[in-house]
Amino acid sequence: WESMVGYHFQVYLPWETFAHENKERGATTIAVLVFFSYIIILNTVVPISLYVSVEVIRLAHSLWINWDVKMYYAQKDTAAKAR
């Protein structure tokens, strides 16, 4: 699969410069390069999605607090308000 289909996706990581004539060593080199390429990509993608998830959860919690009628301070008779 790597040599037939994956060969057309080597725009950013040309394999001819890294792969050797020995197919086992070439496959190992390509696997290591692809692995670290994914690590670099996931290093930026995961924090972005994590920030978005945390902000959505914070928004949902603040709306939940604002909509809760029973959550109030009895001495001053004021409802809870999320900031």
MODELLER restraints for C-alpha pairs under 7 A, 6 or more apart:
rsr = mdl.restraints
at = mdl.atoms
rsr.add(forms.Gaussian(group=physical.xy_distance, feature=features.Distance(at['CA:15:A'], at['CA:30:A']), mean=6.92, stdev=0.5))
rsr.add(forms.Gaussian(group=physical.xy_distance, feature=features.Distance(at['CA:18:A'], at['CA:29:A']), mean=6.89, stdev=0.5))
rsr.add(forms.Gaussian(group=physical.xy_distance, feature=features.Distance(at['CA:19:A'], at['CA:26:A']), mean=4.19, stdev=0.5))
rsr.add(forms.Gaussian(group=physical.xy_distance, feature=features.Distance(at['CA:19:A'], at['CA:29:A']), mean=6.47, stdev=0.5))
rsr.add(forms.Gaussian(group=physical.xy_distance, feature=features.Distance(at['CA:19:A'], at['CA:30:A']), mean=6.72, stdev=0.5))
rsr.add(forms.Gaussian(group=physical.xy_distance, feature=features.Distance(at['CA:20:A'], at['CA:26:A']), mean=4.88, stdev=0.5))
rsr.add(forms.Gaussian(group=physical.xy_distance, feature=features.Distance(at['CA:62:A'], at['CA:82:A']), mean=5.15, stdev=0.5))
rsr.add(forms.Gaussian(group=physical.xy_distance, feature=features.Distance(at['CA:65:A'], at['CA:80:A']), mean=6.72, stdev=0.5))
rsr.add(forms.Gaussian(group=physical.xy_distance, feature=features.Distance(at['CA:65:A'], at['CA:81:A']), mean=6.75, stdev=0.5))
rsr.add(forms.Gaussian(group=physical.xy_distance, feature=features.Distance(at['CA:65:A'], at['CA:82:A']), mean=6.27, stdev=0.5))
rsr.add(forms.Gaussian(group=physical.xy_distance, feature=features.Distance(at['CA:66:A'], at['CA:80:A']), mean=6.37, stdev=0.5))
rsr.add(forms.Gaussian(group=physical.xy_distance, feature=features.Distance(at['CA:66:A'], at['CA:81:A']), mean=5.38, stdev=0.5))
rsr.add(forms.Gaussian(group=physical.xy_distance, feature=features.Distance(at['CA:66:A'], at['CA:82:A']), mean=6.17, stdev=0.5))
rsr.add(forms.Gaussian(group=physical.xy_distance, feature=features.Distance(at['CA:71:A'], at['CA:79:A']), mean=6.20, stdev=0.5))
rsr.add(forms.Gaussian(group=physical.xy_distance, feature=features.Distance(at['CA:71:A'], at['CA:80:A']), mean=5.81, stdev=0.5))
rsr.add(forms.Gaussian(group=physical.xy_distance, feature=features.Distance(at['CA:72:A'], at['CA:78:A']), mean=5.53, stdev=0.5))
rsr.add(forms.Gaussian(group=physical.xy_distance, feature=features.Distance(at['CA:72:A'], at['CA:79:A']), mean=4.10, stdev=0.5))
rsr.add(forms.Gaussian(group=physical.xy_distance, feature=features.Distance(at['CA:72:A'], at['CA:80:A']), mean=5.19, stdev=0.5))
rsr.add(forms.Gaussian(group=physical.xy_distance, feature=features.Distance(at['CA:73:A'], at['CA:79:A']), mean=6.34, stdev=0.5))
